[in-house]
């Protein structure tokens, strides 16, 4: 699969089969095509050539709206829509009842009194948790996350990570882009390493720790463990 | 003296006011004398030509045909101007042409359909001029605003798309904002009319010797025409542009 501007593709002919379980981390230097890959999976963009299959079907055969509700996506900077947290939930699920809203809020570890809070008054971590809750309202079968904790402090980052782990354990697999190798080691079951638009490595974290390419070992943080040993 | 005919002497005398402007510019070293004179001269020549052409159209036995041709040329020129001022907007010429045409059909359709004015060369050209002239700047402004919003509010729009909303629904809040911003100045100026400024059409009619009460009625219909035309043009334009901003798979098209 090739993607990006035709004259300067960002992903230059990759092929990958992703397991639908646990947390798959996507690592790589800036500009290596991580976000491009994720946007393709949510069909915010289409590849120049090649195809993506999910659940046995080419994703272009899906109604894009149905696909996006199944393969939900959260962003580095959580988009905040006007109004309260509840209004934000309404965008994902028009006519949502209070029980449902409270339940999803509880699922992301937020107190129910935040439901009436104007969404633009939430802290960075709360806004990201709200955006995850909002995405969960579409009952996705996969959650794509584009560096969702990059702009957050350590405490908020850990909360989101715990949330991600909980989701993965409850059967919602995640594809998670991260720059943070320590986070990758805490979170990932598998990882794909992109370098300059190509797949440099893909596999279980344990395998990647022993990868022949030193750049891969560095990008999955294997060197962190070596240093601490 | 007939109020409607100020004559050449009158015209010459009123040009003293331009001389006043030139004198002030020279006195305060504004360096605007040339521009002032050029602007005054251009306005004079342009209006004389329009007046002459209008006379030709009205007096002609094929008056109706010529005025409809005039109307078409006016729309083409307005669309061209819209394209010149907002070239970055995709298919802006065609969209503007559709928007101005739709606006003409709706607004003039009402005015002529209910026989507010008689359907003839004398009325078609000036009324169409009001439709296009007043819609032009609002249309340019709206086009650029919607287009820029597509870039500036990309995260928010894609955030909605990612939740499974259609392109129309995902873009709706942005569209609503832009349309409101385009219409509010028009509404405000309509509210202020008569208090802050006396509108041009009414002043012109009164100076030409028409009863103020009649002049007011004409002015009101003109004002409503302006409101209606700005609303229709911007609405059609905004729908057209927003369609051009998304693919058929509800993807916001990236433009550099």
Interface residues (C-beta under 8 A of the other chain):
Chain A: X42 X43 X44 X45 X46 X60 X64 X65 X66 X68 X69 X72 X73 X74 X75 X77 X78 X79 X80 X81 X82 X91 X92 X131 X134 X135 X138
Chain B: X155 X156 X158 X159 X160 X161 X162 X163 X164 X165 X166 X173 X247 X249 X250 X251 X252 X254
